[in-house]
């Protein structure tokens, strides 16, 4: 399948490639940080963390013991081993590589399918932390992590769902994995998290969907999963903190005809016009780029946009917006002022 969105995609503080709205230094998405679970509830756990941090010189031996404990018959031993591996992988790139090379990936993946929700959460979070290392991504995917991560997205705790979304994002940064993730059922689960998750879950889901939907086939899957409804709702709610993120995901979906149709059917035009009128400079730039895309080949959509009163705020944007926003606003004004009767 063809790639309709960014030619490349970087993360963790580095620039995104050119978005549909043309912003090459997007700050729409915050980082999916490693290990956001509530880790330590008592003094003994804090002491254990200190001991772990002091064992770096002997970490090979420690890691081998922990990997062995992952396959213990005791759930408590498995929990403790997964917790400690997760912590070791949290901040140190060297530890992430050592843990993956030690054979930890497959047993950690098996924990993700556990009926014990805490064990599942620890397994998901350990895999997330390991996936922060580029060298581990292919191994994690080849070891069968994608489907269990989707299961965690569907059935796990709130933290497990958020961290599963982040782990899928990390894996999706390898182009070859995007299709496998799309075919795994992940997209409908991410759309559900986008619609029903908390603030953190919505941010994680939108970031993962942005990356995964750079593939045309996955755009269609997302639209079929009714992604436009929650995206439009989030764009309409300026208190959500999600206007930029939701609009940026919309911007990579509207290049396909199904995306344009779905956006209009879900009431996206008046929402986008409102953003052009009262949004931040960044929000206005994304919104006008989306409106320009849906109007370029449709007299019907031009008429709808004009009837929403778009021209006055577009004129204002063409005079006071960013350079890119001015260019897009001027192009859209020209389209809207063209005769609106379709040629015979």
PEPE-V931332 format. One record per pair of residues at least 4 apart in sequence whose ideal C-beta (glycine too) atoms are under 8 Angstrom apart, sorted by the first residue. I is the first residue (numbers start at 0). J is the second residue. Records with the same first field share a line. If there is no record, write none. Layout:
I->J + J
This chain:
0->178 + 214 + 215 + 216
1->215
2->6 + 174 + 213 + 214 + 215
3->213 + 215 + 218 + 251 + 254 + 255
4->18 + 19 + 212 + 213 + 251 + 254
5->15 + 16 + 17 + 18 + 213
6->16 + 17
7->16
8->15 + 16 + 172 + 210 + 213
9->13 + 14 + 15 + 16
10->30 + 31 + 168 + 169 + 172
11->30 + 131
12->30
14->23 + 24 + 25
15->22 + 23 + 24 + 25 + 27 + 28
16->23
17->21 + 22 + 23
18->22 + 23 + 25 + 27 + 247 + 250 + 251 + 285
19->247 + 250 + 251 + 253 + 254 + 288 + 289 + 292
20->246 + 247 + 250 + 284 + 285 + 288 + 289 + 323
21->284 + 288 + 323 + 327
22->281 + 284 + 285 + 323
25->247
26->243 + 281
27->209 + 243 + 244 + 246 + 247 + 281 + 285
28->202 + 205 + 206 + 209 + 244 + 247
29->202 + 206
31->127 + 164 + 165 + 168 + 169 + 203 + 206 + 207
32->165
33->88 + 89 + 90 + 124 + 127 + 128 + 131
34->38 + 85 + 86 + 89 + 124 + 127 + 128 + 162
35->158 + 161 + 162 + 199
36->85 + 120 + 121 + 124 + 158 + 162
37->158
38->44 + 48 + 82 + 86
39->44 + 45 + 48
40->44
41->45
42->46
43->47
44->48
45->49
46->50
47->51 + 83
48->52 + 86
49->53
50->54
51->61 + 83 + 86 + 87
54->58 + 61
55->91 + 94
57->61
58->62 + 87 + 94 + 97
59->63 + 97 + 101
60->64
61->65 + 83 + 87
62->66 + 84 + 87 + 94 + 97 + 98 + 101 + 103
63->67 + 101
64->68
65->69 + 80 + 83 + 84 + 87 + 103
66->70 + 80 + 84 + 98 + 101 + 102 + 103 + 106
67->71 + 80
68->76 + 77 + 79 + 80
69->77 + 80 + 81 + 84 + 103 + 106 + 107 + 110
70->77 + 106
71->76 + 77 + 80
72->76
73->77
74->78 + 115 + 118
75->79
76->80
77->81 + 110 + 118
78->82 + 115 + 117 + 118 + 121
79->83
80->84
81->85 + 107 + 110 + 118 + 121 + 122 + 125
82->86 + 121
83->87
84->88 + 98 + 103 + 107 + 125
85->89 + 121 + 124 + 125 + 128
87->91 + 94 + 98
88->94 + 95 + 98 + 125 + 128 + 129 + 131
89->128
90->94
91->95
92->96 + 131 + 132
93->97
94->98
95->99 + 128 + 129 + 131 + 132 + 135
96->100 + 132 + 134 + 135
97->101
98->103 + 129
99->103 + 104 + 129 + 132 + 134 + 135 + 138 + 139
102->106
103->107 + 125 + 129
104->108 + 126 + 129 + 135 + 138 + 139 + 142 + 144
105->109 + 142 + 143
106->110
107->111 + 122 + 125 + 126 + 129
108->112 + 122 + 126 + 139 + 142 + 143 + 144 + 147
109->113 + 122 + 147
110->118 + 119 + 121 + 122 + 125
111->119 + 122 + 123 + 126 + 144 + 147 + 148 + 150 + 151 + 163
112->119 + 147 + 150
113->118 + 119 + 122
114->119
115->119
116->120 + 155 + 156 + 159
117->121 + 156
118->122
119->123 + 151 + 155 + 156 + 159
120->124 + 151 + 155 + 156 + 158 + 159 + 162
121->125
122->126
123->127 + 148 + 151 + 155 + 159 + 162 + 163 + 166
124->128 + 158 + 159 + 162
125->129
126->130 + 139 + 144 + 148 + 166
127->131 + 162 + 163 + 165 + 166 + 169
129->135 + 139
130->135 + 136 + 139 + 166 + 169 + 170
131->169
132->136
134->138
135->139
136->140 + 169 + 170 + 172 + 173 + 176
137->141 + 173
138->142
139->144 + 166 + 170
140->144 + 145 + 170 + 173 + 176 + 179
143->147
144->148 + 166 + 170
145->149 + 167 + 170 + 176 + 179 + 180 + 183 + 185
146->150 + 183
147->151
148->152 + 163 + 166 + 167 + 185
149->153 + 163 + 167 + 183 + 184 + 185 + 188
150->154 + 155
151->155 + 159 + 160 + 162 + 163
152->160 + 163 + 164 + 167 + 185 + 188 + 189 + 192
153->188 + 191
155->159 + 160 + 163
156->160
157->161 + 196 + 197 + 200
158->162
159->163
160->164 + 192 + 196 + 200
161->165 + 192 + 196 + 199 + 200 + 203
162->166
163->167
164->168 + 189 + 192 + 200 + 203 + 204 + 206 + 207
165->169 + 203 + 206 + 207
166->170
167->171 + 180 + 185 + 189 + 207 + 211
168->172 + 203 + 206 + 207 + 210 + 211
170->176 + 180
171->176 + 177 + 180 + 207 + 210 + 211
172->176 + 210
173->177
175->179
176->180
177->181 + 210 + 211 + 213 + 214 + 217
178->182 + 214 + 216 + 217
179->183
180->185 + 186 + 211 + 217
181->185 + 186 + 211 + 214 + 216 + 217 + 220
184->188
185->189 + 207 + 211
186->190 + 208 + 211 + 212 + 217 + 220 + 221 + 224 + 226
187->191 + 220 + 224
188->192
189->193 + 204 + 207 + 208 + 211
190->194 + 204 + 208 + 221 + 224 + 225 + 226 + 229
191->195 + 196
192->196 + 200 + 201 + 203 + 204
193->200 + 201 + 204 + 205 + 208 + 226 + 229 + 230 + 233
194->228 + 229
196->200 + 201 + 203 + 204
197->201
198->202 + 239 + 240
199->203
200->204
201->205 + 233 + 239 + 241 + 244
202->206 + 241 + 244
203->207
204->208
205->209 + 241 + 244 + 245 + 247 + 248
206->210 + 244
207->211
208->212 + 221 + 226 + 248
209->213 + 244 + 247 + 248 + 251
211->217 + 221
212->217 + 218 + 221 + 248 + 251 + 252
213->217 + 251
214->218
215->219 + 255
216->220
217->221
218->222 + 251 + 252 + 254 + 255 + 257 + 258
219->223 + 255 + 257
220->224
221->226 + 252
222->226 + 227 + 252 + 255 + 257 + 258 + 261
225->261
226->230 + 248 + 252 + 261
227->231 + 249 + 252 + 258 + 261 + 262 + 264 + 265 + 267
228->232 + 265
229->233 + 245
230->234 + 245 + 246 + 248 + 249 + 265
231->235 + 245 + 249 + 262 + 265 + 266 + 267 + 270
232->236
233->239 + 241 + 242 + 244 + 245
234->241 + 242 + 245 + 246 + 249 + 267 + 270 + 271 + 274
235->270 + 273
236->241 + 242
237->242 + 277 + 278
239->245
241->245
242->246 + 274 + 278 + 282
243->247 + 279 + 281 + 282 + 285
244->248
245->249
246->250 + 271 + 274 + 282 + 285 + 286 + 289
247->251 + 285
248->252
249->253 + 258 + 262 + 267 + 289
250->285 + 288 + 289 + 292
252->258 + 261 + 262
253->258 + 259 + 262 + 289 + 292 + 293
254->258 + 292
255->259
256->260
257->261
258->262
259->263 + 292 + 293 + 297 + 300
260->264
261->265
262->267 + 268 + 289 + 293
263->267 + 268 + 293 + 300 + 303
266->270
267->271 + 289
268->272 + 290 + 293 + 300 + 303 + 304 + 307
269->273 + 307
270->274
271->275 + 286 + 289 + 290
272->276 + 286 + 290 + 304 + 307 + 308 + 309 + 312
273->277 + 278
274->278 + 282 + 283 + 285 + 286
275->283 + 286 + 287 + 290 + 309 + 312 + 313 + 316 + 328
276->312
278->282 + 283 + 286
279->283
280->284 + 320 + 321 + 324
281->285
282->286
283->287 + 316 + 320 + 324
284->288 + 320 + 321 + 323 + 324 + 327
285->289
286->290
287->291 + 313 + 316 + 320 + 324 + 327 + 328 + 331
288->292 + 327
289->293
290->294 + 304 + 309 + 331
291->295 + 327 + 330 + 331 + 334
293->297 + 300 + 304
294->300 + 301 + 304 + 331 + 334 + 335
295->334
297->301
298->302 + 339 + 340 + 341
299->303
300->304
301->305 + 334 + 335 + 337 + 339
302->306 + 339
303->307
304->309 + 331 + 335
305->309 + 310 + 335 + 339
308->312
309->313 + 331 + 335
310->314 + 332 + 335 + 336
311->315
312->316
313->317 + 328 + 331 + 332 + 335
314->318 + 328 + 332
315->319
316->320 + 324 + 325 + 328
317->325 + 328 + 329 + 332
318->325
320->324 + 325 + 328
321->325
322->326
323->327
324->328
325->329
326->330
327->331
328->332
329->333
330->334
331->335
332->336
333->337
